[in-house]
């Protein structure tokens, strides 16, 4: 993997997208994970520190994730704002009918999405998402949640490539190696939800060695990755 080439191409692409959208800057959700760290750093390089806002959006989040997000922001000189969504989430789930854990947890990324777009509208910014190819291919994201974004700078990079780019950009090692989590509930991890490691997932996707579960996920991901279908008379 030529990290220098990846970096240059993504930065050029970001500048193009920013200009074509006629926006003043970029807003990113900074979660404390490796994907959001890489996206934030690349956006800063593309648009400049004054034109990138990283939002830290705790919602019953682990304190370590907030600490890691702030660590990344401090190291790379990222402008941040923190909006704690915990009370809003608890109030909302408190008035909704009882549902399973996933239905309730998916409200969290959707609350973050509407907060990102509030700031984007306020500042005339574009929203950059943090999803990578490993996740997008199997639909491992929340529709109109972390999938509700304008651009996906890492959308064609597998998780291993994101980690390689993170090392090249000098993202703190702890953040690169920590177990990836969407922060949906205590103890939740991406690999636990997917049912395999990112390395195994990448191997299977690259080599077309999909088991039945992955085949179903890839097929079901179509409705998440494409605009809503319009009935044509």
N, C-alpha and C positions, 0 to 999 in steps of 0.2 A: 504494500500500500504506500503510495507516494503522498504523504500527508501534506507536504508543501503544495502540491498540485491541487489536492482536495480543498485546502484552505483558500487558495487563490480563486478557484472556480466558484466556490460557494460565496465568497465575498463579492465577486463580480456579479453573480446571479442576484444576490441580495440588493446590490445597488441598482440593478436593472429593474427589479420588482418594485423597489421603493420609488424610483423615478416614474415608472409606467403607471403606478397607482396614484401618483401626484400627492404623496403623503410626506409629512415632515419628519417622521421618525418611526421607531419600532418599539412595540411593547411586548415583553416576554414574561411568562410566569416562571419565577426562579424557585424551584422546589427543594433544592439541596441534593438533587441527583445529577448523574453525569450528563444526561442528554440536555437538560436545561442549562447546565453550566457551559457546555460547548456552544449551544445556540446563542447564549447571552454574549459570550466572548466574540464569536464571529459577527454578531450584529453590531457590537461595539466597534469592531475593526472596520465594518462596512459603512456605518452611519456616524460614527464618532460618539464619544461618551455623553455629550449634551443631548443627543437625539435618540437615546435608547433608555427606556424605563423598564426596570425589572421589578415585578410585583411579587412580594412574598405574601402568600395567601393561606395562612394556617386555618385549618378546619378540623378541629380535634386532632391536630397533627402531633407527631413526635417532636419533642424539643430538639433532638439531635438534628432533625431535618432543617429546622429553622436556623440552628447554629451553623450548619454546613452551608446553607444558602447565604448567610451573612458573611461567612468566611470567603466564599467565592467572590461576592460583591466587593469585599475589602481588598482582596488580592488584585483584582482586575479593574478596580476603580469604576464599578458599575453603580449608576444612580438607582436607588431603590425606594419603594414605599411599601409599608406593611399594612394590610387590611385583614383583620381577624374575622373570619366568617363563621366561627364556631357558634355564636349565639343565634345568628340568622338560621344556620342549619338546624340547630336544636329546636328553635321556634317553629320552623317550617315542618320538620318531621313530627313535631308534637301535635300539629293540627291535621295531618294527613292520616288516612286509614293505615292500619298495620300492613306491612309488606315484608318480603324477605330481605335478608341482609344486603344483597346486591342492589336491589331496587332503591333502597335507602342510601347506600353508599354512593351510587351513581349521581345523586344530587350534588355531592361535593364538587366534582369536576365541572358540573353545569353551573354551579354558583361561581366558580372561579372564572369560567368562560364569560359570564355576563359582566363580571368585574373587570376583566381584561378589556372587553369591548366598551365599557363605560369610559375607561381611561383613553382607549384608542379614539373614541369619538370626541372626547374632550380635547385631546391634543392633536387631532388630525394625524394619528399614527396608524400603522398597519400592525396586525397581530401575527407574531411568529410562533408557530407550534413547535413542539419538541419530539414528535413521534419519529421513530426510525423505521427502516424497511422491514425489520424482523417483526415489529408490532403491527405495522400497517397491513402487511400481507395476510395476516390471520385475523385482522379486525380487533386486535387487542388495544382498544381505546374506547372511550365513552362517546357515543354519537351526540353531537351538540354539547359535548363537554370538552375534554382535551382534544377531541377531533374537530371542534368548532374554531377554526383558525383561518387566516388568509393565506399563509405560506408555510411550507414545511422544509426548512433547509436541510434536514437530515433524512428526508423521506426516501432517499435512494441509497442510504448507507445502512448496512447491517450493524447490529450492536457491537460486534468485534471491531468494526471500522470506526464506530463512534468512540470506543475506548482508545483505539490507536490515535485518533485525532486529539482526544483529550490529553493523552500523554505528551503529544507534540506541542500542544498549547500550554502545557504545564499546569493543568488542573490538578489540585491536590490529590495525591495518591489515594487517600482515604475515601474520597468521593468516587474515584474511578472503580475501586474494588468493593465498595459497600453493596449489599444485596439490593438490587433495584426494587422499588415499591411505588405503587400509585398512591399510597397513603389512604386507602379506602377504609381500612379498619386496623386495629392494633394487631401487629404480627403478620399482616398481609405482605406478600412478596409477589413480584411479577412472575417469577419462575414457578412459584407454588400454584398460582392461578393458571398458568399456561400448561403446567404438568410436565415440564422438562426444562433443562437449562437453556439459556440463550445459545450456547455453543451447539447443542444438539439440534435446536430449532433451525439454526442457520445451516448446519450440515444437511438437514433433511430438505430444507427449501432449495438450497443450491443444487442438490443432487436429485431432486424430484422424488425423494424417498418419503412420501407422505403416508402416515398411517390414517386410519379411518377418521380419527378425531381431527387431525390437521386438514384433511380433505373437506370435512364439513365446515371447519372454521374459515378456510380459504374461500369456499363457495359463499358462505354466509356474509363474508366481508364485503361483497360487492355492493350491497345496499348502503354500507357505511362510506365507501370510497367514491361513490358516484352521486350526482345530484338527484333529488327526488324525481321519479319517473312521471312524465306528463302523459295523460291519456290523449291520444290523437284520434280525432273523429274522421 
